[in-house]
Amino acid sequence: MSSTSKKHRNFIAEPIRGKRVTELPGIGETLGERLSGRGYNTADKVLGQYLVMDRDRRSFERFLRKNCNANSKQVSDCYNGLDTWSKEFL
């Protein structure tokens, strides 16, 4: 895996409870607002979707593109963050 961002390292370092959606790697203020507008205002709600999709990268990519118009890098960063976090904490 390539080097990770500081945001990624911070995200995976601790439990997800109480984290804002914008704390997810790849999700900034604009995408965070879009996700919040669709009811995904916390990182654990996005994690829930990731898990419901059985951790499938393509399904998760469609979810993020549909719900916040994320680009490929944003999708990849978010997916990788959730994947790493879930391997550590679940």
HTML snippet that shows the backbone in 3Dmol.js (N, CA, C, O; Angstrom):
<script src="https://3Dmol.org/build/3Dmol-min.js"></script>
<div id="view" style="width:600px;height:400px;position:relative"></div>
<script>
const pdb = `
ATOM      1  N   MET A   1       0.847  -1.179   0.000  1.00  0.00           N
ATOM      2  CA  MET A   1       0.000   0.000   0.000  1.00  0.00           C
ATOM      3  C   MET A   1       0.890   1.238   0.000  1.00  0.00           C
ATOM      4  O   MET A   1       1.960   1.237   0.608  1.00  0.00           O
ATOM      5  N   SER A   2       0.458   2.274  -0.668  1.00  0.00           N
ATOM      6  CA  SER A   2       1.221   3.506  -0.713  1.00  0.00           C
ATOM      7  C   SER A   2       1.158   4.201   0.643  1.00  0.00           C
ATOM      8  O   SER A   2       0.398   3.801   1.524  1.00  0.00           O
ATOM      9  N   SER A   3       1.958   5.235   0.796  1.00  0.00           N
ATOM     10  CA  SER A   3       1.960   5.957   2.060  1.00  0.00           C
ATOM     11  C   SER A   3       0.583   6.566   2.314  1.00  0.00           C
ATOM     12  O   SER A   3      -0.158   6.891   1.387  1.00  0.00           O
ATOM     13  N   THR A   4       0.275   6.705   3.577  1.00  0.00           N
ATOM     14  CA  THR A   4      -1.040   7.220   3.946  1.00  0.00           C
ATOM     15  C   THR A   4      -0.940   8.660   4.416  1.00  0.00           C
ATOM     16  O   THR A   4       0.119   9.123   4.838  1.00  0.00           O
ATOM     17  N   SER A   5      -2.059   9.355   4.335  1.00  0.00           N
ATOM     18  CA  SER A   5      -2.101  10.740   4.759  1.00  0.00           C
ATOM     19  C   SER A   5      -2.203  10.831   6.274  1.00  0.00           C
ATOM     20  O   SER A   5      -2.521   9.852   6.950  1.00  0.00           O
ATOM     21  N   LYS A   6      -1.931  12.003   6.787  1.00  0.00           N
ATOM     22  CA  LYS A   6      -2.078  12.240   8.226  1.00  0.00           C
ATOM     23  C   LYS A   6      -3.536  12.027   8.634  1.00  0.00           C
ATOM     24  O   LYS A   6      -3.808  11.484   9.705  1.00  0.00           O
ATOM     25  N   LYS A   7      -4.462  12.447   7.793  1.00  0.00           N
ATOM     26  CA  LYS A   7      -5.885  12.269   8.085  1.00  0.00           C
ATOM     27  C   LYS A   7      -6.210  10.778   8.205  1.00  0.00           C
ATOM     28  O   LYS A   7      -6.948  10.374   9.104  1.00  0.00           O
ATOM     29  N   HIS A   8      -5.668   9.969   7.310  1.00  0.00           N
ATOM     30  CA  HIS A   8      -5.873   8.516   7.355  1.00  0.00           C
ATOM     31  C   HIS A   8      -5.313   7.952   8.662  1.00  0.00           C
ATOM     32  O   HIS A   8      -5.989   7.196   9.358  1.00  0.00           O
ATOM     33  N   ARG A   9      -4.093   8.319   8.985  1.00  0.00           N
ATOM     34  CA  ARG A   9      -3.464   7.812  10.214  1.00  0.00           C
ATOM     35  C   ARG A   9      -4.244   8.230  11.448  1.00  0.00           C
ATOM     36  O   ARG A   9      -4.414   7.428  12.366  1.00  0.00           O
ATOM     37  N   ASN A  10      -4.714   9.450  11.491  1.00  0.00           N
ATOM     38  CA  ASN A  10      -5.519   9.915  12.627  1.00  0.00           C
ATOM     39  C   ASN A  10      -6.836   9.158  12.716  1.00  0.00           C
ATOM     40  O   ASN A  10      -7.280   8.798  13.806  1.00  0.00           O
ATOM     41  N   PHE A  11      -7.458   8.919  11.569  1.00  0.00           N
ATOM     42  CA  PHE A  11      -8.746   8.236  11.542  1.00  0.00           C
ATOM     43  C   PHE A  11      -8.642   6.818  12.085  1.00  0.00           C
ATOM     44  O   PHE A  11      -9.478   6.391  12.882  1.00  0.00           O
ATOM     45  N   ILE A  12      -7.627   6.093  11.658  1.00  0.00           N
ATOM     46  CA  ILE A  12      -7.536   4.687  12.050  1.00  0.00           C
ATOM     47  C   ILE A  12      -6.949   4.489  13.446  1.00  0.00           C
ATOM     48  O   ILE A  12      -6.898   3.361  13.936  1.00  0.00           O
ATOM     49  N   ALA A  13      -6.511   5.556  14.088  1.00  0.00           N
ATOM     50  CA  ALA A  13      -5.834   5.444  15.380  1.00  0.00           C
ATOM     51  C   ALA A  13      -6.779   5.259  16.563  1.00  0.00           C
ATOM     52  O   ALA A  13      -6.330   4.927  17.661  1.00  0.00           O
ATOM     53  N   GLU A  14      -8.072   5.467  16.360  1.00  0.00           N
ATOM     54  CA  GLU A  14      -8.989   5.411  17.497  1.00  0.00           C
ATOM     55  C   GLU A  14     -10.382   4.993  17.063  1.00  0.00           C
ATOM     56  O   GLU A  14     -10.682   4.973  15.870  1.00  0.00           O
ATOM     57  N   PRO A  15     -11.236   4.658  18.021  1.00  0.00           N
ATOM     58  CA  PRO A  15     -12.613   4.261  17.685  1.00  0.00           C
ATOM     59  C   PRO A  15     -13.338   5.340  16.882  1.00  0.00           C
ATOM     60  O   PRO A  15     -12.998   6.521  16.945  1.00  0.00           O
ATOM     61  N   ILE A  16     -14.332   4.908  16.138  1.00  0.00           N
ATOM     62  CA  ILE A  16     -15.047   5.783  15.215  1.00  0.00           C
ATOM     63  C   ILE A  16     -16.167   6.594  15.884  1.00  0.00           C
ATOM     64  O   ILE A  16     -16.576   7.636  15.371  1.00  0.00           O
ATOM     65  N   ARG A  17     -16.648   6.116  17.013  1.00  0.00           N
ATOM     66  CA  ARG A  17     -17.787   6.742  17.682  1.00  0.00           C
ATOM     67  C   ARG A  17     -17.566   8.243  17.890  1.00  0.00           C
ATOM     68  O   ARG A  17     -16.547   8.666  18.435  1.00  0.00           O
ATOM     69  N   GLY A  18     -18.524   9.018  17.453  1.00  0.00           N
ATOM     70  CA  GLY A  18     -18.493  10.462  17.641  1.00  0.00           C
ATOM     71  C   GLY A  18     -17.737  11.238  16.576  1.00  0.00           C
ATOM     72  O   GLY A  18     -17.702  12.467  16.624  1.00  0.00           O
ATOM     73  N   LYS A  19     -17.135  10.556  15.623  1.00  0.00           N
ATOM     74  CA  LYS A  19     -16.389  11.267  14.583  1.00  0.00           C
ATOM     75  C   LYS A  19     -17.347  11.836  13.542  1.00  0.00           C
ATOM     76  O   LYS A  19     -18.319  11.192  13.146  1.00  0.00           O
ATOM     77  N   ARG A  20     -17.050  13.048  13.116  1.00  0.00           N
ATOM     78  CA  ARG A  20     -17.828  13.676  12.050  1.00  0.00           C
ATOM     79  C   ARG A  20     -17.497  13.008  10.725  1.00  0.00           C
ATOM     80  O   ARG A  20     -16.426  12.421  10.567  1.00  0.00           O
ATOM     81  N   VAL A  21     -18.409  13.099   9.785  1.00  0.00           N
ATOM     82  CA  VAL A  21     -18.198  12.512   8.467  1.00  0.00           C
ATOM     83  C   VAL A  21     -16.963  13.105   7.786  1.00  0.00           C
ATOM     84  O   VAL A  21     -16.298  12.422   7.007  1.00  0.00           O
ATOM     85  N   THR A  22     -16.658  14.350   8.069  1.00  0.00           N
ATOM     86  CA  THR A  22     -15.493  14.998   7.458  1.00  0.00           C
ATOM     87  C   THR A  22     -14.175  14.496   8.021  1.00  0.00           C
ATOM     88  O   THR A  22     -13.116  14.869   7.515  1.00  0.00           O
ATOM     89  N   GLU A  23     -14.208  13.668   9.043  1.00  0.00           N
ATOM     90  CA  GLU A  23     -12.986  13.066   9.563  1.00  0.00           C
ATOM     91  C   GLU A  23     -12.594  11.810   8.784  1.00  0.00           C
ATOM     92  O   GLU A  23     -11.505  11.269   8.976  1.00  0.00           O
ATOM     93  N   LEU A  24     -13.482  11.352   7.910  1.00  0.00           N
ATOM     94  CA  LEU A  24     -13.156  10.221   7.048  1.00  0.00           C
ATOM     95  C   LEU A  24     -12.109  10.645   6.024  1.00  0.00           C
ATOM     96  O   LEU A  24     -12.215  11.731   5.454  1.00  0.00           O
ATOM     97  N   PRO A  25     -11.108   9.817   5.780  1.00  0.00           N
ATOM     98  CA  PRO A  25     -10.148  10.135   4.722  1.00  0.00           C
ATOM     99  C   PRO A  25     -10.882  10.316   3.388  1.00  0.00           C
ATOM    100  O   PRO A  25     -11.775   9.537   3.054  1.00  0.00           O
ATOM    101  N   GLY A  26     -10.501  11.341   2.638  1.00  0.00           N
ATOM    102  CA  GLY A  26     -11.107  11.596   1.336  1.00  0.00           C
ATOM    103  C   GLY A  26     -12.360  12.451   1.386  1.00  0.00           C
ATOM    104  O   GLY A  26     -12.839  12.902   0.346  1.00  0.00           O
ATOM    105  N   ILE A  27     -12.900  12.680   2.575  1.00  0.00           N
ATOM    106  CA  ILE A  27     -14.145  13.445   2.697  1.00  0.00           C
ATOM    107  C   ILE A  27     -13.850  14.794   3.346  1.00  0.00           C
ATOM    108  O   ILE A  27     -13.568  14.880   4.541  1.00  0.00           O
ATOM    109  N   GLY A  28     -13.922  15.835   2.536  1.00  0.00           N
ATOM    110  CA  GLY A  28     -13.713  17.194   3.031  1.00  0.00           C
ATOM    111  C   GLY A  28     -15.039  17.867   3.319  1.00  0.00           C
ATOM    112  O   GLY A  28     -16.077  17.212   3.406  1.00  0.00           O
ATOM    113  N   GLU A  29     -14.996  19.165   3.465  1.00  0.00           N
ATOM    114  CA  GLU A  29     -16.200  19.923   3.821  1.00  0.00           C
ATOM    115  C   GLU A  29     -17.308  19.809   2.777  1.00  0.00           C
ATOM    116  O   GLU A  29     -18.468  19.603   3.135  1.00  0.00           O
ATOM    117  N   THR A  30     -16.974  19.939   1.503  1.00  0.00           N
ATOM    118  CA  THR A  30     -17.998  19.896   0.452  1.00  0.00           C
ATOM    119  C   THR A  30     -18.683  18.537   0.399  1.00  0.00           C
ATOM    120  O   THR A  30     -19.911  18.456   0.410  1.00  0.00           O
ATOM    121  N   LEU A  31     -17.893  17.472   0.342  1.00  0.00           N
ATOM    122  CA  LEU A  31     -18.490  16.137   0.304  1.00  0.00           C
ATOM    123  C   LEU A  31     -19.203  15.836   1.616  1.00  0.00           C
ATOM    124  O   LEU A  31     -20.247  15.184   1.627  1.00  0.00           O
ATOM    125  N   GLY A  32     -18.642  16.308   2.713  1.00  0.00           N
ATOM    126  CA  GLY A  32     -19.272  16.120   4.014  1.00  0.00           C
ATOM    127  C   GLY A  32     -20.653  16.755   4.085  1.00  0.00           C
ATOM    128  O   GLY A  32     -21.584  16.173   4.642  1.00  0.00           O
ATOM    129  N   GLU A  33     -20.781  17.941   3.522  1.00  0.00           N
ATOM    130  CA  GLU A  33     -22.088  18.609   3.487  1.00  0.00           C
ATOM    131  C   GLU A  33     -23.072  17.816   2.646  1.00  0.00           C
ATOM    132  O   GLU A  33     -24.237  17.670   3.017  1.00  0.00           O
ATOM    133  N   ARG A  34     -22.612  17.309   1.525  1.00  0.00           N
ATOM    134  CA  ARG A  34     -23.492  16.515   0.663  1.00  0.00           C
ATOM    135  C   ARG A  34     -23.948  15.237   1.370  1.00  0.00           C
ATOM    136  O   ARG A  34     -25.126  14.881   1.321  1.00  0.00           O
ATOM    137  N   LEU A  35     -23.018  14.558   2.019  1.00  0.00           N
ATOM    138  CA  LEU A  35     -23.381  13.344   2.745  1.00  0.00           C
ATOM    139  C   LEU A  35     -24.324  13.659   3.909  1.00  0.00           C
ATOM    140  O   LEU A  35     -25.295  12.937   4.139  1.00  0.00           O
ATOM    141  N   SER A  36     -24.037  14.729   4.634  1.00  0.00           N
ATOM    142  CA  SER A  36     -24.894  15.121   5.753  1.00  0.00           C
ATOM    143  C   SER A  36     -26.307  15.427   5.277  1.00  0.00           C
ATOM    144  O   SER A  36     -27.282  15.104   5.955  1.00  0.00           O
ATOM    145  N   GLY A  37     -26.412  16.046   4.121  1.00  0.00           N
ATOM    146  CA  GLY A  37     -27.718  16.352   3.544  1.00  0.00           C
ATOM    147  C   GLY A  37     -28.522  15.103   3.207  1.00  0.00           C
ATOM    148  O   GLY A  37     -29.742  15.168   3.053  1.00  0.00           O
ATOM    149  N   ARG A  38     -27.851  13.989   3.095  1.00  0.00           N
ATOM    150  CA  ARG A  38     -28.512  12.706   2.809  1.00  0.00           C
ATOM    151  C   ARG A  38     -28.598  11.823   4.054  1.00  0.00           C
ATOM    152  O   ARG A  38     -28.938  10.643   3.972  1.00  0.00           O
ATOM    153  N   GLY A  39     -28.284  12.417   5.209  1.00  0.00           N
ATOM    154  CA  GLY A  39     -28.425  11.698   6.468  1.00  0.00           C
ATOM    155  C   GLY A  39     -27.176  11.007   6.974  1.00  0.00           C
ATOM    156  O   GLY A  39     -27.216  10.346   8.012  1.00  0.00           O
ATOM    157  N   TYR A  40     -26.070  11.144   6.265  1.00  0.00           N
ATOM    158  CA  TYR A  40     -24.808  10.517   6.677  1.00  0.00           C
ATOM    159  C   TYR A  40     -23.900  11.577   7.294  1.00  0.00           C
ATOM    160  O   TYR A  40     -22.895  11.968   6.699  1.00  0.00           O
ATOM    161  N   ASN A  41     -24.259  12.036   8.485  1.00  0.00           N
ATOM    162  CA  ASN A  41     -23.529  13.142   9.104  1.00  0.00           C
ATOM    163  C   ASN A  41     -22.418  12.692  10.056  1.00  0.00           C
ATOM    164  O   ASN A  41     -21.664  13.522  10.563  1.00  0.00           O
ATOM    165  N   THR A  42     -22.313  11.388  10.300  1.00  0.00           N
ATOM    166  CA  THR A  42     -21.238  10.877  11.143  1.00  0.00           C
ATOM    167  C   THR A  42     -20.503   9.753  10.417  1.00  0.00           C
ATOM    168  O   THR A  42     -21.053   9.078   9.546  1.00  0.00           O
ATOM    169  N   ALA A  43     -19.253   9.578  10.805  1.00  0.00           N
ATOM    170  CA  ALA A  43     -18.419   8.559  10.160  1.00  0.00           C
ATOM    171  C   ALA A  43     -18.977   7.157  10.373  1.00  0.00           C
ATOM    172  O   ALA A  43     -18.838   6.295   9.505  1.00  0.00           O
ATOM    173  N   ASP A  44     -19.608   6.922  11.526  1.00  0.00           N
ATOM    174  CA  ASP A  44     -20.134   5.580  11.775  1.00  0.00           C
ATOM    175  C   ASP A  44     -21.310   5.235  10.874  1.00  0.00           C
ATOM    176  O   ASP A  44     -21.546   4.058  10.600  1.00  0.00           O
ATOM    177  N   LYS A  45     -22.047   6.226  10.411  1.00  0.00           N
ATOM    178  CA  LYS A  45     -23.132   5.955   9.461  1.00  0.00           C
ATOM    179  C   LYS A  45     -22.573   5.538   8.102  1.00  0.00           C
ATOM    180  O   LYS A  45     -23.134   4.665   7.440  1.00  0.00           O
ATOM    181  N   VAL A  46     -21.491   6.149   7.695  1.00  0.00           N
ATOM    182  CA  VAL A  46     -20.847   5.749   6.440  1.00  0.00           C
ATOM    183  C   VAL A  46     -20.217   4.362   6.621  1.00  0.00           C
ATOM    184  O   VAL A  46     -20.274   3.534   5.712  1.00  0.00           O
ATOM    185  N   LEU A  47     -19.626   4.111   7.776  1.00  0.00           N
ATOM    186  CA  LEU A  47     -19.100   2.777   8.077  1.00  0.00           C
ATOM    187  C   LEU A  47     -20.212   1.740   7.980  1.00  0.00           C
ATOM    188  O   LEU A  47     -19.997   0.648   7.454  1.00  0.00           O
ATOM    189  N   GLY A  48     -21.389   2.069   8.479  1.00  0.00           N
ATOM    190  CA  GLY A  48     -22.524   1.155   8.391  1.00  0.00           C
ATOM    191  C   GLY A  48     -22.841   0.786   6.957  1.00  0.00           C
ATOM    192  O   GLY A  48     -23.096  -0.380   6.658  1.00  0.00           O
ATOM    193  N   GLN A  49     -22.828   1.764   6.068  1.00  0.00           N
ATOM    194  CA  GLN A  49     -23.078   1.479   4.656  1.00  0.00           C
ATOM    195  C   GLN A  49     -21.981   0.591   4.078  1.00  0.00           C
ATOM    196  O   GLN A  49     -22.258  -0.343   3.326  1.00  0.00           O
ATOM    197  N   TYR A  50     -20.761   0.884   4.430  1.00  0.00           N
ATOM    198  CA  TYR A  50     -19.617   0.073   3.991  1.00  0.00           C
ATOM    199  C   TYR A  50     -19.821  -1.381   4.418  1.00  0.00           C
ATOM    200  O   TYR A  50     -19.584  -2.297   3.630  1.00  0.00           O
ATOM    201  N   LEU A  51     -20.254  -1.593   5.644  1.00  0.00           N
ATOM    202  CA  LEU A  51     -20.455  -2.950   6.150  1.00  0.00           C
ATOM    203  C   LEU A  51     -21.676  -3.619   5.518  1.00  0.00           C
ATOM    204  O   LEU A  51     -21.637  -4.809   5.205  1.00  0.00           O
ATOM    205  N   VAL A  52     -22.759  -2.863   5.329  1.00  0.00           N
ATOM    206  CA  VAL A  52     -23.956  -3.413   4.678  1.00  0.00           C
ATOM    207  C   VAL A  52     -23.619  -3.868   3.265  1.00  0.00           C
ATOM    208  O   VAL A  52     -24.185  -4.843   2.770  1.00  0.00           O
ATOM    209  N   MET A  53     -22.707  -3.169   2.624  1.00  0.00           N
ATOM    210  CA  MET A  53     -22.282  -3.525   1.269  1.00  0.00           C
ATOM    211  C   MET A  53     -21.239  -4.632   1.282  1.00  0.00           C
ATOM    212  O   MET A  53     -20.606  -4.912   0.264  1.00  0.00           O
ATOM    213  N   ASP A  54     -21.067  -5.258   2.436  1.00  0.00           N
ATOM    214  CA  ASP A  54     -20.138  -6.377   2.600  1.00  0.00           C
ATOM    215  C   ASP A  54     -18.719  -5.998   2.202  1.00  0.00           C
ATOM    216  O   ASP A  54     -17.974  -6.819   1.667  1.00  0.00           O
ATOM    217  N   ARG A  55     -18.350  -4.746   2.468  1.00  0.00           N
ATOM    218  CA  ARG A  55     -17.001  -4.235   2.222  1.00  0.00           C
ATOM    219  C   ARG A  55     -16.590  -4.283   0.752  1.00  0.00           C
ATOM    220  O   ARG A  55     -15.402  -4.301   0.430  1.00  0.00           O
ATOM    221  N   ASP A  56     -17.573  -4.303  -0.123  1.00  0.00           N
ATOM    222  CA  ASP A  56     -17.315  -4.390  -1.562  1.00  0.00           C
ATOM    223  C   ASP A  56     -16.934  -3.017  -2.123  1.00  0.00           C
ATOM    224  O   ASP A  56     -17.707  -2.063  -2.040  1.00  0.00           O
ATOM    225  N   ARG A  57     -15.735  -2.937  -2.691  1.00  0.00           N
ATOM    226  CA  ARG A  57     -15.203  -1.661  -3.184  1.00  0.00           C
ATOM    227  C   ARG A  57     -16.118  -1.032  -4.241  1.00  0.00           C
ATOM    228  O   ARG A  57     -16.393   0.167  -4.177  1.00  0.00           O
ATOM    229  N   ARG A  58     -16.583  -1.807  -5.191  1.00  0.00           N
ATOM    230  CA  ARG A  58     -17.412  -1.241  -6.272  1.00  0.00           C
ATOM    231  C   ARG A  58     -18.749  -0.730  -5.756  1.00  0.00           C
ATOM    232  O   ARG A  58     -19.212   0.332  -6.173  1.00  0.00           O
ATOM    233  N   SER A  59     -19.361  -1.466  -4.867  1.00  0.00           N
ATOM    234  CA  SER A  59     -20.637  -1.012  -4.292  1.00  0.00           C
ATOM    235  C   SER A  59     -20.431   0.270  -3.494  1.00  0.00           C
ATOM    236  O   SER A  59     -21.235   1.198  -3.582  1.00  0.00           O
ATOM    237  N   PHE A  60     -19.359   0.318  -2.720  1.00  0.00           N
ATOM    238  CA  PHE A  60     -19.077   1.509  -1.922  1.00  0.00           C
ATOM    239  C   PHE A  60     -18.766   2.700  -2.827  1.00  0.00           C
ATOM    240  O   PHE A  60     -19.168   3.829  -2.544  1.00  0.00           O
ATOM    241  N   GLU A  61     -18.052   2.439  -3.908  1.00  0.00           N
ATOM    242  CA  GLU A  61     -17.752   3.503  -4.869  1.00  0.00           C
ATOM    243  C   GLU A  61     -19.045   4.077  -5.446  1.00  0.00           C
ATOM    244  O   GLU A  61     -19.193   5.296  -5.531  1.00  0.00           O
ATOM    245  N   ARG A  62     -19.974   3.220  -5.840  1.00  0.00           N
ATOM    246  CA  ARG A  62     -21.270   3.697  -6.365  1.00  0.00           C
ATOM    247  C   ARG A  62     -22.012   4.509  -5.310  1.00  0.00           C
ATOM    248  O   ARG A  62     -22.610   5.539  -5.621  1.00  0.00           O
ATOM    249  N   PHE A  63     -21.975   4.048  -4.070  1.00  0.00           N
ATOM    250  CA  PHE A  63     -22.631   4.762  -2.971  1.00  0.00           C
ATOM    251  C   PHE A  63     -22.067   6.174  -2.826  1.00  0.00           C
ATOM    252  O   PHE A  63     -22.832   7.137  -2.762  1.00  0.00           O
ATOM    253  N   LEU A  64     -20.746   6.311  -2.775  1.00  0.00           N
ATOM    254  CA  LEU A  64     -20.155   7.643  -2.598  1.00  0.00           C
ATOM    255  C   LEU A  64     -20.362   8.530  -3.825  1.00  0.00           C
ATOM    256  O   LEU A  64     -20.609   9.728  -3.691  1.00  0.00           O
ATOM    257  N   ARG A  65     -20.263   7.954  -4.998  1.00  0.00           N
ATOM    258  CA  ARG A  65     -20.494   8.758  -6.208  1.00  0.00           C
ATOM    259  C   ARG A  65     -21.940   9.260  -6.252  1.00  0.00           C
ATOM    260  O   ARG A  65     -22.191  10.418  -6.585  1.00  0.00           O
ATOM    261  N   LYS A  66     -22.870   8.394  -5.921  1.00  0.00           N
ATOM    262  CA  LYS A  66     -24.286   8.763  -5.954  1.00  0.00           C
ATOM    263  C   LYS A  66     -24.638   9.792  -4.878  1.00  0.00           C
ATOM    264  O   LYS A  66     -25.382  10.737  -5.140  1.00  0.00           O
ATOM    265  N   ASN A  67     -24.111   9.612  -3.688  1.00  0.00           N
ATOM    266  CA  ASN A  67     -24.526  10.438  -2.562  1.00  0.00           C
ATOM    267  C   ASN A  67     -23.745  11.729  -2.366  1.00  0.00           C
ATOM    268  O   ASN A  67     -24.232  12.651  -1.713  1.00  0.00           O
ATOM    269  N   CYS A  68     -22.533  11.807  -2.925  1.00  0.00           N
ATOM    270  CA  CYS A  68     -21.793  13.060  -2.738  1.00  0.00           C
ATOM    271  C   CYS A  68     -20.921  13.439  -3.928  1.00  0.00           C
ATOM    272  O   CYS A  68     -20.162  14.406  -3.863  1.00  0.00           O
ATOM    273  N   ASN A  69     -21.028  12.671  -5.024  1.00  0.00           N
ATOM    274  CA  ASN A  69     -20.274  12.960  -6.243  1.00  0.00           C
ATOM    275  C   ASN A  69     -18.759  12.929  -6.011  1.00  0.00           C
ATOM    276  O   ASN A  69     -18.025  13.769  -6.533  1.00  0.00           O
ATOM    277  N   ALA A  70     -18.308  11.960  -5.230  1.00  0.00           N
ATOM    278  CA  ALA A  70     -16.885  11.812  -4.941  1.00  0.00           C
ATOM    279  C   ALA A  70     -16.137  11.357  -6.188  1.00  0.00           C
ATOM    280  O   ALA A  70     -16.668  10.596  -6.997  1.00  0.00           O
ATOM    281  N   ASN A  71     -14.909  11.826  -6.335  1.00  0.00           N
ATOM    282  CA  ASN A  71     -14.083  11.376  -7.451  1.00  0.00           C
ATOM    283  C   ASN A  71     -13.330  10.100  -7.058  1.00  0.00           C
ATOM    284  O   ASN A  71     -13.450   9.629  -5.927  1.00  0.00           O
ATOM    285  N   SER A  72     -12.565   9.552  -7.981  1.00  0.00           N
ATOM    286  CA  SER A  72     -11.887   8.271  -7.761  1.00  0.00           C
ATOM    287  C   SER A  72     -10.930   8.304  -6.575  1.00  0.00           C
ATOM    288  O   SER A  72     -10.893   7.358  -5.789  1.00  0.00           O
ATOM    289  N   LYS A  73     -10.160   9.370  -6.434  1.00  0.00           N
ATOM    290  CA  LYS A  73      -9.211   9.472  -5.319  1.00  0.00           C
ATOM    291  C   LYS A  73      -9.945   9.571  -3.997  1.00  0.00           C
ATOM    292  O   LYS A  73      -9.555   8.924  -3.025  1.00  0.00           O
ATOM    293  N   GLN A  74     -10.998  10.367  -3.943  1.00  0.00           N
ATOM    294  CA  GLN A  74     -11.763  10.505  -2.711  1.00  0.00           C
ATOM    295  C   GLN A  74     -12.391   9.178  -2.305  1.00  0.00           C
ATOM    296  O   GLN A  74     -12.376   8.808  -1.131  1.00  0.00           O
ATOM    297  N   VAL A  75     -12.943   8.466  -3.282  1.00  0.00           N
ATOM    298  CA  VAL A  75     -13.528   7.150  -3.016  1.00  0.00           C
ATOM    299  C   VAL A  75     -12.454   6.208  -2.485  1.00  0.00           C
ATOM    300  O   VAL A  75     -12.664   5.521  -1.485  1.00  0.00           O
ATOM    301  N   SER A  76     -11.318   6.177  -3.147  1.00  0.00           N
ATOM    302  CA  SER A  76     -10.235   5.286  -2.749  1.00  0.00           C
ATOM    303  C   SER A  76      -9.736   5.600  -1.338  1.00  0.00           C
ATOM    304  O   SER A  76      -9.537   4.690  -0.534  1.00  0.00           O
ATOM    305  N   ASP A  77      -9.534   6.876  -1.038  1.00  0.00           N
ATOM    306  CA  ASP A  77      -9.067   7.276   0.287  1.00  0.00           C
ATOM    307  C   ASP A  77     -10.068   6.871   1.370  1.00  0.00           C
ATOM    308  O   ASP A  77      -9.683   6.355   2.419  1.00  0.00           O
ATOM    309  N   CYS A  78     -11.339   7.105   1.111  1.00  0.00           N
ATOM    310  CA  CYS A  78     -12.373   6.773   2.088  1.00  0.00           C
ATOM    311  C   CYS A  78     -12.479   5.260   2.270  1.00  0.00           C
ATOM    312  O   CYS A  78     -12.511   4.765   3.396  1.00  0.00           O
ATOM    313  N   TYR A  79     -12.532   4.543   1.171  1.00  0.00           N
ATOM    314  CA  TYR A  79     -12.613   3.079   1.240  1.00  0.00           C
ATOM    315  C   TYR A  79     -11.421   2.508   2.001  1.00  0.00           C
ATOM    316  O   TYR A  79     -11.594   1.673   2.890  1.00  0.00           O
ATOM    317  N   ASN A  80     -10.222   2.949   1.661  1.00  0.00           N
ATOM    318  CA  ASN A  80      -9.020   2.428   2.312  1.00  0.00           C
ATOM    319  C   ASN A  80      -9.005   2.735   3.803  1.00  0.00           C
ATOM    320  O   ASN A  80      -8.569   1.912   4.608  1.00  0.00           O
ATOM    321  N   GLY A  81      -9.486   3.929   4.171  1.00  0.00           N
ATOM    322  CA  GLY A  81      -9.564   4.282   5.584  1.00  0.00           C
ATOM    323  C   GLY A  81     -10.528   3.384   6.340  1.00  0.00           C
ATOM    324  O   GLY A  81     -10.209   2.890   7.422  1.00  0.00           O
ATOM    325  N   LEU A  82     -11.709   3.173   5.768  1.00  0.00           N
ATOM    326  CA  LEU A  82     -12.693   2.306   6.419  1.00  0.00           C
ATOM    327  C   LEU A  82     -12.224   0.860   6.450  1.00  0.00           C
ATOM    328  O   LEU A  82     -12.447   0.155   7.434  1.00  0.00           O
ATOM    329  N   ASP A  83     -11.583   0.421   5.392  1.00  0.00           N
ATOM    330  CA  ASP A  83     -11.079  -0.949   5.333  1.00  0.00           C
ATOM    331  C   ASP A  83     -10.011  -1.176   6.410  1.00  0.00           C
ATOM    332  O   ASP A  83     -10.065  -2.163   7.144  1.00  0.00           O
ATOM    333  N   THR A  84      -9.057  -0.271   6.499  1.00  0.00           N
ATOM    334  CA  THR A  84      -8.007  -0.383   7.505  1.00  0.00           C
ATOM    335  C   THR A  84      -8.594  -0.300   8.908  1.00  0.00           C
ATOM    336  O   THR A  84      -8.233  -1.087   9.783  1.00  0.00           O
ATOM    337  N   TRP A  85      -9.507   0.660   9.124  1.00  0.00           N
ATOM    338  CA  TRP A  85     -10.121   0.824  10.438  1.00  0.00           C
ATOM    339  C   TRP A  85     -10.875  -0.436  10.842  1.00  0.00           C
ATOM    340  O   TRP A  85     -10.754  -0.891  11.979  1.00  0.00           O
ATOM    341  N   SER A  86     -11.652  -1.003   9.924  1.00  0.00           N
ATOM    342  CA  SER A  86     -12.461  -2.168  10.268  1.00  0.00           C
ATOM    343  C   SER A  86     -11.577  -3.390  10.574  1.00  0.00           C
ATOM    344  O   SER A  86     -11.926  -4.208  11.425  1.00  0.00           O
ATOM    345  N   LYS A  87     -10.460  -3.512   9.897  1.00  0.00           N
ATOM    346  CA  LYS A  87      -9.539  -4.623  10.190  1.00  0.00           C
ATOM    347  C   LYS A  87      -8.920  -4.465  11.569  1.00  0.00           C
ATOM    348  O   LYS A  87      -8.609  -5.455  12.233  1.00  0.00           O
ATOM    349  N   GLU A  88      -8.744  -3.233  11.997  1.00  0.00           N
ATOM    350  CA  GLU A  88      -8.140  -2.960  13.294  1.00  0.00           C
ATOM    351  C   GLU A  88      -9.139  -3.104  14.453  1.00  0.00           C
ATOM    352  O   GLU A  88      -8.794  -3.616  15.518  1.00  0.00           O
ATOM    353  N   PHE A  89     -10.370  -2.651  14.235  1.00  0.00           N
ATOM    354  CA  PHE A  89     -11.326  -2.548  15.339  1.00  0.00           C
ATOM    355  C   PHE A  89     -12.483  -3.545  15.317  1.00  0.00           C
ATOM    356  O   PHE A  89     -13.156  -3.713  16.334  1.00  0.00           O
ATOM    357  N   LEU A  90     -12.734  -4.207  14.192  1.00  0.00           N
ATOM    358  CA  LEU A  90     -13.862  -5.139  14.146  1.00  0.00           C
ATOM    359  C   LEU A  90     -13.396  -6.583  14.212  1.00  0.00           C
ATOM    360  O   LEU A  90     -14.218  -7.499  14.184  1.00  0.00           O
TER     361      LEU A  90
END
`;
const viewer = $3Dmol.createViewer("view");
viewer.addModel(pdb, "pdb");
viewer.setStyle({}, {cartoon: {color: "spectrum"}});
viewer.zoomTo();
viewer.render();
</script>
